Amino acid sequence: KINKKIARVRGQEFLGSKWSKLYGQSNLPIDVIISPELEVAKSLQRKLDAPGALDSVPFASGKIKVLEIDIDKKCPLVNTELSKLTVMFPKLKANILGVIRGEKFVILKKKDKILINDKAFVVVNASQIDTTLSAFGHEEKKAKKILIVGGGNIGFNLAKSLESDSEGVRVKIIEKNKDRAEFIANELNNTIVINGDGLDEDVLKEANIEEVETVLSLTNDDEDNIM
Protein backbone atom coordinates (compact mmCIF):
# COMPACT_ATOMS: atom_id res chain seq x y z
CA LYS A 1 0.00 0.00 0.00
CA ILE A 2 2.93 2.33 -0.70
CA ASN A 3 2.29 4.69 -3.62
CA LYS A 4 5.78 4.77 -5.13
CA LYS A 5 8.36 2.02 -4.89
CA ILE A 6 11.96 2.58 -5.98
CA ALA A 7 14.59 -0.14 -6.43
CA ARG A 8 18.33 0.25 -6.69
CA VAL A 9 19.52 -2.42 -9.12
CA ARG A 10 23.24 -3.11 -9.49
CA GLY A 11 23.04 -6.21 -11.72
CA GLN A 12 23.22 -4.75 -15.22
CA GLU A 13 21.50 -7.78 -16.78
CA PHE A 14 18.29 -6.93 -14.87
CA LEU A 15 18.12 -3.53 -16.63
CA GLY A 16 17.56 -5.16 -20.04
CA SER A 17 14.19 -5.25 -21.80
CA LYS A 18 13.77 -9.00 -21.34
CA TRP A 19 13.32 -8.43 -17.58
CA SER A 20 10.79 -5.58 -17.92
CA LYS A 21 7.81 -7.85 -17.07
CA LEU A 22 9.53 -8.81 -13.81
CA TYR A 23 8.74 -5.37 -12.38
CA GLY A 24 4.98 -5.50 -13.05
CA GLN A 25 2.19 -5.70 -10.49
CA SER A 26 2.04 -9.52 -10.61
CA ASN A 27 5.75 -10.00 -9.77
CA LEU A 28 7.76 -7.16 -8.24
CA PRO A 29 5.58 -4.01 -8.20
CA ILE A 30 8.38 -1.46 -8.66
CA ASP A 31 7.72 1.99 -10.16
CA VAL A 32 11.24 3.36 -10.60
CA ILE A 33 14.54 1.55 -11.10
CA ILE A 34 17.85 3.29 -10.41
CA SER A 35 21.22 1.90 -11.47
CA PRO A 36 23.94 3.67 -9.41
CA GLU A 37 26.70 2.73 -11.85
CA LEU A 38 24.69 3.95 -14.83
CA GLU A 39 23.95 7.28 -13.09
CA VAL A 40 27.64 7.81 -12.25
CA ALA A 41 28.60 7.05 -15.87
CA LYS A 42 26.01 9.58 -17.12
CA SER A 43 27.30 12.18 -14.66
CA LEU A 44 30.89 11.68 -15.85
CA GLN A 45 29.83 11.99 -19.48
CA ARG A 46 28.00 15.25 -18.74
CA LYS A 47 31.22 16.57 -17.18
CA LEU A 48 33.28 15.50 -20.21
CA ASP A 49 30.78 17.12 -22.62
CA ALA A 50 30.89 20.47 -20.79
CA PRO A 51 34.32 20.61 -19.07
CA GLY A 52 33.93 24.23 -17.98
CA ALA A 53 30.64 23.60 -16.18
CA LEU A 54 30.13 22.19 -12.70
CA ASP A 55 27.29 20.10 -14.12
CA SER A 56 24.94 19.95 -17.09
CA VAL A 57 21.48 18.41 -17.33
CA PRO A 58 19.88 17.61 -20.72
CA PHE A 59 16.25 18.32 -21.67
CA ALA A 60 14.19 17.88 -24.86
CA SER A 61 16.20 14.83 -26.02
CA GLY A 62 19.47 16.68 -25.42
CA LYS A 63 18.60 19.75 -27.55
CA ILE A 64 18.48 21.98 -24.46
CA LYS A 65 20.84 21.89 -21.49
CA VAL A 66 20.91 23.55 -18.10
CA LEU A 67 24.50 24.38 -17.14
CA GLU A 68 25.74 25.11 -13.64
CA ILE A 69 28.64 27.55 -14.08
CA ASP A 70 31.06 28.77 -11.41
CA ILE A 71 31.54 32.54 -11.53
CA ASP A 72 35.17 33.34 -10.70
CA LYS A 73 37.55 36.26 -11.21
CA LYS A 74 38.12 35.29 -14.87
CA CYS A 75 34.43 35.72 -15.72
CA PRO A 76 34.07 38.88 -17.89
CA LEU A 77 30.37 39.16 -16.98
CA VAL A 78 30.95 39.93 -13.28
CA ASN A 79 29.09 43.09 -12.17
CA THR A 80 27.23 43.30 -15.50
CA GLU A 81 23.47 43.87 -15.47
CA LEU A 82 21.49 41.01 -17.00
CA SER A 83 19.74 43.36 -19.42
CA LYS A 84 23.12 44.22 -20.99
CA LEU A 85 24.05 40.59 -21.66
CA THR A 86 21.58 40.38 -24.57
CA VAL A 87 23.27 43.38 -26.18
CA MET A 88 26.75 41.91 -25.62
CA PHE A 89 25.82 38.47 -27.03
CA PRO A 90 22.89 38.97 -29.47
CA LYS A 91 23.37 35.57 -31.16
CA LEU A 92 23.61 33.58 -27.94
CA LYS A 93 20.50 31.52 -27.19
CA ALA A 94 20.91 31.34 -23.42
CA ASN A 95 18.96 32.49 -20.38
CA ILE A 96 20.17 32.81 -16.80
CA LEU A 97 17.59 31.17 -14.53
CA GLY A 98 19.25 32.38 -11.35
CA VAL A 99 22.27 31.88 -9.11
CA ILE A 100 23.18 30.16 -5.89
CA ARG A 101 24.53 32.96 -3.72
CA GLY A 102 25.73 31.84 -0.31
CA GLU A 103 23.15 29.30 0.80
CA LYS A 104 20.22 30.67 -1.23
CA PHE A 105 18.98 30.35 -4.80
CA VAL A 106 18.34 33.86 -6.15
CA ILE A 107 16.24 34.59 -9.26
CA LEU A 108 17.89 37.58 -10.92
CA LYS A 109 15.98 40.47 -12.48
CA LYS A 110 17.06 42.62 -15.42
CA LYS A 111 18.87 45.19 -13.26
CA ASP A 112 20.60 42.57 -11.08
CA LYS A 113 24.28 41.66 -11.54
CA ILE A 114 26.26 38.43 -11.42
CA LEU A 115 28.83 38.40 -8.60
CA ILE A 116 32.07 36.50 -7.98
CA ASN A 117 31.50 33.12 -6.24
CA ASP A 118 27.96 32.86 -7.64
CA LYS A 119 26.98 29.58 -9.20
CA ALA A 120 24.87 30.48 -12.22
CA PHE A 121 22.22 28.20 -13.73
CA VAL A 122 21.92 28.83 -17.46
CA VAL A 123 19.47 27.34 -19.99
CA VAL A 124 21.27 27.01 -23.31
CA ASN A 125 20.81 25.60 -26.80
CA ALA A 126 22.97 22.43 -26.76
CA SER A 127 24.78 23.55 -29.92
CA GLN A 128 26.03 26.65 -28.09
CA ILE A 129 27.53 25.09 -24.97
CA ASP A 130 31.12 26.02 -25.85
CA THR A 131 30.14 29.59 -26.84
CA THR A 132 28.18 30.04 -23.60
CA LEU A 133 30.98 28.73 -21.39
CA SER A 134 33.46 30.97 -23.23
CA ALA A 135 31.23 34.00 -22.55
CA PHE A 136 31.46 33.15 -18.84
CA GLY A 137 35.28 32.94 -19.01
CA HIS A 138 35.58 29.15 -19.19
CA GLU A 139 37.82 28.08 -22.08
CA GLU A 140 38.42 24.48 -21.01
CA LYS A 141 38.65 22.21 -24.05
CA LYS A 142 36.81 18.92 -24.47
CA ALA A 143 39.07 15.93 -24.06
CA LYS A 144 39.38 13.88 -27.26
CA LYS A 145 41.78 11.23 -25.90
CA ILE A 146 40.38 9.52 -22.81
CA LEU A 147 41.81 6.68 -20.72
CA ILE A 148 39.50 4.75 -18.39
CA VAL A 149 41.23 2.63 -15.74
CA GLY A 150 38.78 -0.09 -14.72
CA GLY A 151 36.31 -1.85 -16.99
CA GLY A 152 33.57 -2.43 -14.42
CA ASN A 153 29.97 -1.31 -14.86
CA ILE A 154 30.81 2.39 -14.63
CA GLY A 155 33.81 2.32 -16.98
CA PHE A 156 32.05 0.06 -19.47
CA ASN A 157 28.83 2.12 -19.54
CA LEU A 158 30.79 5.36 -19.88
CA ALA A 159 32.80 4.00 -22.83
CA LYS A 160 29.61 2.74 -24.49
CA SER A 161 27.94 6.16 -24.10
CA LEU A 162 31.01 8.01 -25.40
CA GLU A 163 31.06 5.75 -28.45
CA SER A 164 27.44 6.50 -29.31
CA ASP A 165 27.16 10.17 -28.29
CA SER A 166 30.56 11.87 -28.57
CA GLU A 167 32.11 12.45 -32.00
CA GLY A 168 35.87 12.34 -32.49
CA VAL A 169 36.59 10.91 -29.03
CA ARG A 170 39.15 8.10 -28.71
CA VAL A 171 38.69 5.90 -25.65
CA LYS A 172 40.99 3.28 -24.13
CA ILE A 173 40.19 1.04 -21.15
CA ILE A 174 42.67 -0.76 -18.92
CA GLU A 175 41.04 -3.78 -17.25
CA LYS A 176 42.89 -6.13 -14.88
CA ASN A 177 40.60 -9.18 -15.20
CA LYS A 178 41.22 -11.09 -18.45
CA ASP A 179 37.66 -12.47 -18.83
CA ARG A 180 36.14 -9.05 -18.17
CA ALA A 181 38.55 -7.41 -20.61
CA GLU A 182 37.52 -9.89 -23.33
CA PHE A 183 33.82 -9.34 -22.57
CA ILE A 184 33.92 -5.53 -22.81
CA ALA A 185 36.17 -5.72 -25.91
CA ASN A 186 33.47 -7.79 -27.62
CA GLU A 187 30.69 -5.42 -26.50
CA LEU A 188 32.41 -2.18 -27.58
CA ASN A 189 33.07 -1.15 -31.17
CA ASN A 190 35.72 1.59 -31.24
CA THR A 191 37.24 1.41 -27.75
CA ILE A 192 40.70 -0.12 -27.31
CA VAL A 193 40.74 -2.52 -24.33
CA ILE A 194 44.07 -3.34 -22.68
CA ASN A 195 44.26 -6.27 -20.26
CA GLY A 196 46.59 -5.23 -17.45
CA ASP A 197 47.07 -3.38 -14.16
CA GLY A 198 46.49 0.38 -14.29
CA LEU A 199 49.26 0.84 -11.70
CA ASP A 200 51.81 -0.92 -13.96
CA GLU A 201 54.06 1.61 -15.68
CA ASP A 202 54.53 -0.60 -18.76
CA VAL A 203 50.75 -0.94 -19.17
CA LEU A 204 50.36 2.85 -18.94
CA LYS A 205 53.07 3.27 -21.59
CA GLU A 206 51.22 0.79 -23.81
CA ALA A 207 48.13 3.00 -23.41
CA ASN A 208 50.22 6.05 -24.48
CA ILE A 209 49.56 7.81 -21.17
CA GLU A 210 51.58 10.84 -22.30
CA GLU A 211 49.09 11.57 -25.10
CA VAL A 212 45.98 11.11 -22.95
CA GLU A 213 44.07 14.31 -22.08
CA THR A 214 41.77 12.91 -19.38
CA VAL A 215 42.20 9.88 -17.11
CA LEU A 216 39.21 8.41 -15.25
CA SER A 217 40.11 6.01 -12.43
CA LEU A 218 37.06 3.77 -12.05
CA THR A 219 38.31 0.52 -10.54
CA ASN A 220 36.48 -1.08 -7.61
CA ASP A 221 39.47 -0.29 -5.37
CA ASP A 222 39.57 3.29 -4.07
CA GLU A 223 43.26 2.99 -3.14
CA ASP A 224 44.10 2.10 -6.74
CA ASN A 225 41.95 4.99 -7.96
CA ILE A 226 43.83 7.46 -5.74
CA MET A 227 47.17 6.14 -6.94
C-alpha positions as CSV (number, residue, x, y, z in Angstrom):
1,K,0.0,0.0,0.0
2,I,2.9,2.3,-0.7
3,N,2.3,4.7,-3.6
4,K,5.8,4.8,-5.1
5,K,8.4,2.0,-4.9
6,I,12.0,2.6,-6.0
7,A,14.6,-0.1,-6.4
8,R,18.3,0.2,-6.7
9,V,19.5,-2.4,-9.1
10,R,23.2,-3.1,-9.5
11,G,23.0,-6.2,-11.7
12,Q,23.2,-4.7,-15.2
13,E,21.5,-7.8,-16.8
14,F,18.3,-6.9,-14.9
15,L,18.1,-3.5,-16.6
16,G,17.6,-5.2,-20.0
17,S,14.2,-5.2,-21.8
18,K,13.8,-9.0,-21.3
19,W,13.3,-8.4,-17.6
20,S,10.8,-5.6,-17.9
21,K,7.8,-7.8,-17.1
22,L,9.5,-8.8,-13.8
23,Y,8.7,-5.4,-12.4
24,G,5.0,-5.5,-13.0
25,Q,2.2,-5.7,-10.5
26,S,2.0,-9.5,-10.6
27,N,5.7,-10.0,-9.8
28,L,7.8,-7.2,-8.2
29,P,5.6,-4.0,-8.2
30,I,8.4,-1.5,-8.7
31,D,7.7,2.0,-10.2
32,V,11.2,3.4,-10.6
33,I,14.5,1.5,-11.1
34,I,17.9,3.3,-10.4
35,S,21.2,1.9,-11.5
36,P,23.9,3.7,-9.4
37,E,26.7,2.7,-11.9
38,L,24.7,4.0,-14.8
39,E,24.0,7.3,-13.1
40,V,27.6,7.8,-12.3
41,A,28.6,7.0,-15.9
42,K,26.0,9.6,-17.1
43,S,27.3,12.2,-14.7
44,L,30.9,11.7,-15.9
45,Q,29.8,12.0,-19.5
46,R,28.0,15.3,-18.7
47,K,31.2,16.6,-17.2
48,L,33.3,15.5,-20.2
49,D,30.8,17.1,-22.6
50,A,30.9,20.5,-20.8
51,P,34.3,20.6,-19.1
52,G,33.9,24.2,-18.0
53,A,30.6,23.6,-16.2
54,L,30.1,22.2,-12.7
55,D,27.3,20.1,-14.1
56,S,24.9,19.9,-17.1
57,V,21.5,18.4,-17.3
58,P,19.9,17.6,-20.7
59,F,16.2,18.3,-21.7
60,A,14.2,17.9,-24.9
61,S,16.2,14.8,-26.0
62,G,19.5,16.7,-25.4
63,K,18.6,19.7,-27.5
64,I,18.5,22.0,-24.5
65,K,20.8,21.9,-21.5
66,V,20.9,23.5,-18.1
67,L,24.5,24.4,-17.1
68,E,25.7,25.1,-13.6
69,I,28.6,27.6,-14.1
70,D,31.1,28.8,-11.4
71,I,31.5,32.5,-11.5
72,D,35.2,33.3,-10.7
73,K,37.6,36.3,-11.2
74,K,38.1,35.3,-14.9
75,C,34.4,35.7,-15.7
76,P,34.1,38.9,-17.9
77,L,30.4,39.2,-17.0
78,V,31.0,39.9,-13.3
79,N,29.1,43.1,-12.2
80,T,27.2,43.3,-15.5
81,E,23.5,43.9,-15.5
82,L,21.5,41.0,-17.0
83,S,19.7,43.4,-19.4
84,K,23.1,44.2,-21.0
85,L,24.0,40.6,-21.7
86,T,21.6,40.4,-24.6
87,V,23.3,43.4,-26.2
88,M,26.7,41.9,-25.6
89,F,25.8,38.5,-27.0
90,P,22.9,39.0,-29.5
91,K,23.4,35.6,-31.2
92,L,23.6,33.6,-27.9
93,K,20.5,31.5,-27.2
94,A,20.9,31.3,-23.4
95,N,19.0,32.5,-20.4
96,I,20.2,32.8,-16.8
97,L,17.6,31.2,-14.5
98,G,19.2,32.4,-11.4
99,V,22.3,31.9,-9.1
100,I,23.2,30.2,-5.9
101,R,24.5,33.0,-3.7
102,G,25.7,31.8,-0.3
103,E,23.1,29.3,0.8
104,K,20.2,30.7,-1.2
105,F,19.0,30.4,-4.8
106,V,18.3,33.9,-6.1
107,I,16.2,34.6,-9.3
108,L,17.9,37.6,-10.9
109,K,16.0,40.5,-12.5
110,K,17.1,42.6,-15.4
111,K,18.9,45.2,-13.3
112,D,20.6,42.6,-11.1
113,K,24.3,41.7,-11.5
114,I,26.3,38.4,-11.4
115,L,28.8,38.4,-8.6
116,I,32.1,36.5,-8.0
117,N,31.5,33.1,-6.2
118,D,28.0,32.9,-7.6
119,K,27.0,29.6,-9.2
120,A,24.9,30.5,-12.2
121,F,22.2,28.2,-13.7
122,V,21.9,28.8,-17.5
123,V,19.5,27.3,-20.0
124,V,21.3,27.0,-23.3
125,N,20.8,25.6,-26.8
126,A,23.0,22.4,-26.8
127,S,24.8,23.5,-29.9
128,Q,26.0,26.6,-28.1
129,I,27.5,25.1,-25.0
130,D,31.1,26.0,-25.9
131,T,30.1,29.6,-26.8
132,T,28.2,30.0,-23.6
133,L,31.0,28.7,-21.4
134,S,33.5,31.0,-23.2
135,A,31.2,34.0,-22.5
136,F,31.5,33.1,-18.8
137,G,35.3,32.9,-19.0
138,H,35.6,29.2,-19.2
139,E,37.8,28.1,-22.1
140,E,38.4,24.5,-21.0
141,K,38.6,22.2,-24.1
142,K,36.8,18.9,-24.5
143,A,39.1,15.9,-24.1
144,K,39.4,13.9,-27.3
145,K,41.8,11.2,-25.9
146,I,40.4,9.5,-22.8
147,L,41.8,6.7,-20.7
148,I,39.5,4.8,-18.4
149,V,41.2,2.6,-15.7
150,G,38.8,-0.1,-14.7
151,G,36.3,-1.8,-17.0
152,G,33.6,-2.4,-14.4
153,N,30.0,-1.3,-14.9
154,I,30.8,2.4,-14.6
155,G,33.8,2.3,-17.0
156,F,32.1,0.1,-19.5
157,N,28.8,2.1,-19.5
158,L,30.8,5.4,-19.9
159,A,32.8,4.0,-22.8
160,K,29.6,2.7,-24.5
161,S,27.9,6.2,-24.1
162,L,31.0,8.0,-25.4
163,E,31.1,5.7,-28.5
164,S,27.4,6.5,-29.3
165,D,27.2,10.2,-28.3
166,S,30.6,11.9,-28.6
167,E,32.1,12.4,-32.0
168,G,35.9,12.3,-32.5
169,V,36.6,10.9,-29.0
170,R,39.1,8.1,-28.7
171,V,38.7,5.9,-25.7
172,K,41.0,3.3,-24.1
173,I,40.2,1.0,-21.2
174,I,42.7,-0.8,-18.9
175,E,41.0,-3.8,-17.3
176,K,42.9,-6.1,-14.9
177,N,40.6,-9.2,-15.2
178,K,41.2,-11.1,-18.5
179,D,37.7,-12.5,-18.8
180,R,36.1,-9.1,-18.2
181,A,38.6,-7.4,-20.6
182,E,37.5,-9.9,-23.3
183,F,33.8,-9.3,-22.6
184,I,33.9,-5.5,-22.8
185,A,36.2,-5.7,-25.9
186,N,33.5,-7.8,-27.6
187,E,30.7,-5.4,-26.5
188,L,32.4,-2.2,-27.6
189,N,33.1,-1.2,-31.2
190,N,35.7,1.6,-31.2
191,T,37.2,1.4,-27.8
192,I,40.7,-0.1,-27.3
193,V,40.7,-2.5,-24.3
194,I,44.1,-3.3,-22.7
195,N,44.3,-6.3,-20.3
196,G,46.6,-5.2,-17.5
197,D,47.1,-3.4,-14.2
198,G,46.5,0.4,-14.3
199,L,49.3,0.8,-11.7
200,D,51.8,-0.9,-14.0
201,E,54.1,1.6,-15.7
202,D,54.5,-0.6,-18.8
203,V,50.8,-0.9,-19.2
204,L,50.4,2.8,-18.9
205,K,53.1,3.3,-21.6
206,E,51.2,0.8,-23.8
207,A,48.1,3.0,-23.4
208,N,50.2,6.1,-24.5
209,I,49.6,7.8,-21.2
210,E,51.6,10.8,-22.3
211,E,49.1,11.6,-25.1
212,V,46.0,11.1,-22.9
213,E,44.1,14.3,-22.1
214,T,41.8,12.9,-19.4
215,V,42.2,9.9,-17.1
216,L,39.2,8.4,-15.3
217,S,40.1,6.0,-12.4
218,L,37.1,3.8,-12.0
219,T,38.3,0.5,-10.5
220,N,36.5,-1.1,-7.6
221,D,39.5,-0.3,-5.4
222,D,39.6,3.3,-4.1
223,E,43.3,3.0,-3.1
224,D,44.1,2.1,-6.7
225,N,42.0,5.0,-8.0
226,I,43.8,7.5,-5.7
227,M,47.2,6.1,-6.9
